[in-house]
Amino acid sequence: MSRGKAKAHYTGEFKQKVVEDIREKSLGYNEAMQKYGITARGILQNWERIYLEEGPAGLYIERRGRATSFDGTQKGRAAKLEKKVEDDLIAENQRLRMENDYLKKLDALVQEKQLREIKRK
């Protein structure tokens, strides 16, 4: 079973050349695709967006794979907390839940009392 065609990898210089050619010569995406042998219009649109937002240097950044932050950890992963800090947060969470339950019950009692007073009148 064949895996199909591998995705092409383009160098930063090539990307910059293509985008600058598109902008200087007012080439359409289809013309640029034919001229440079690029198979997808979205690739060119992406390169042009990056070029406009970040400048030519943005085209040299490798953007494949999982993104990592500056400290080398992956984005979206929560940092480990110290045991004491974690215990304090758990205790505070439990206290706030109990307080929330208490306030809900108090509100229900107040509303019930108001309904009884309205019925008396």
VMD Tcl script that draws the C-alpha trace (Angstrom):
set ca {
  {0.00 0.00 0.00}
  {1.52 3.34 -1.02}
  {1.47 6.32 1.30}
  {0.99 8.87 -1.46}
  {3.03 11.89 -2.31}
  {5.01 13.58 0.46}
  {4.32 17.24 1.16}
  {6.79 19.56 -0.48}
  {9.08 21.56 1.77}
  {9.98 25.04 0.56}
  {12.92 27.09 1.78}
  {12.50 30.56 3.22}
  {14.38 32.04 0.26}
  {11.99 30.37 -2.19}
  {8.93 31.56 -0.27}
  {10.27 35.11 -0.14}
  {11.08 35.09 -3.86}
  {7.59 33.86 -4.76}
  {5.77 36.37 -2.55}
  {7.89 39.30 -3.71}
  {7.35 38.23 -7.33}
  {3.58 38.12 -6.74}
  {3.61 41.58 -5.19}
  {6.05 43.29 -7.58}
  {4.65 41.87 -10.84}
  {1.02 41.80 -9.68}
  {0.79 38.08 -10.42}
  {-2.38 36.24 -9.62}
  {-2.20 33.15 -7.43}
  {-2.96 30.87 -10.38}
  {-0.16 32.41 -12.45}
  {2.30 32.06 -9.58}
  {1.22 28.44 -9.00}
  {1.97 27.59 -12.61}
  {5.23 29.54 -12.72}
  {6.67 27.99 -9.54}
  {5.00 24.56 -9.62}
  {3.01 25.00 -6.42}
  {-0.08 22.82 -6.20}
  {-2.28 24.68 -3.72}
  {-3.53 28.24 -3.74}
  {-3.78 28.27 0.06}
  {-0.02 27.89 0.38}
  {0.55 31.13 -1.50}
  {-2.17 32.92 0.44}
  {-0.59 31.76 3.69}
  {2.89 32.89 2.64}
  {1.59 36.29 1.59}
  {-0.29 36.74 4.88}
  {2.83 35.83 6.87}
  {4.93 38.16 4.70}
  {2.56 41.07 5.32}
  {2.15 40.41 9.05}
  {5.70 39.45 10.03}
  {7.86 40.58 7.15}
  {10.24 38.44 5.08}
  {11.82 36.95 8.22}
  {8.49 35.27 9.06}
  {8.81 33.05 6.00}
  {11.99 31.47 7.41}
  {10.30 30.20 10.58}
  {9.49 26.47 10.65}
  {5.78 26.18 11.46}
  {5.19 22.45 11.11}
  {4.64 20.15 14.10}
  {3.48 20.99 17.57}
  {4.03 24.53 18.74}
  {6.24 25.09 21.76}
  {6.63 28.14 23.94}
  {9.90 29.93 24.61}
  {10.71 27.79 27.65}
  {10.42 24.60 25.58}
  {7.14 23.38 27.08}
  {4.20 22.70 24.86}
  {1.36 25.18 24.70}
  {-1.87 24.20 26.41}
  {-0.24 21.94 28.97}
  {-0.78 23.10 32.55}
  {2.34 23.61 34.61}
  {2.78 21.42 37.70}
  {1.99 23.26 40.92}
  {3.70 22.79 44.24}
  {1.82 20.43 46.57}
  {1.03 23.19 49.11}
  {-0.30 25.55 46.43}
  {-2.41 22.77 44.93}
  {-3.83 21.84 48.37}
  {-4.63 25.51 49.08}
  {-6.46 25.81 45.76}
  {-8.44 22.63 46.40}
  {-9.43 23.87 49.88}
  {-10.47 27.27 48.51}
  {-12.48 25.59 45.75}
  {-14.33 23.45 48.32}
  {-15.00 26.49 50.52}
  {-16.37 28.46 47.57}
  {-18.63 25.57 46.56}
  {-20.04 25.35 50.08}
  {-20.56 29.12 50.14}
  {-22.31 28.96 46.76}
  {-24.61 26.16 47.98}
  {-25.41 28.14 51.13}
  {-26.28 31.26 49.12}
  {-28.52 29.26 46.79}
  {-30.44 27.80 49.76}
  {-30.69 31.23 51.39}
  {-32.03 32.72 48.15}
  {-34.60 29.93 47.89}
  {-35.76 30.59 51.46}
  {-36.02 34.34 50.83}
  {-38.07 33.76 47.67}
  {-40.33 31.30 49.52}
  {-40.91 33.84 52.30}
  {-41.75 36.55 49.74}
  {-44.27 34.23 48.03}
  {-45.98 33.49 51.38}
  {-46.26 37.22 52.11}
  {-47.75 37.89 48.68}
  {-50.34 35.12 49.20}
  {-51.38 36.56 52.57}
  {-52.20 39.93 51.04}
}
mol new
graphics top color blue
foreach p $ca { graphics top sphere $p radius 0.5 }
foreach p [lrange $ca 0 end-1] q [lrange $ca 1 end] { graphics top cylinder $p $q radius 0.2 }
display resetview
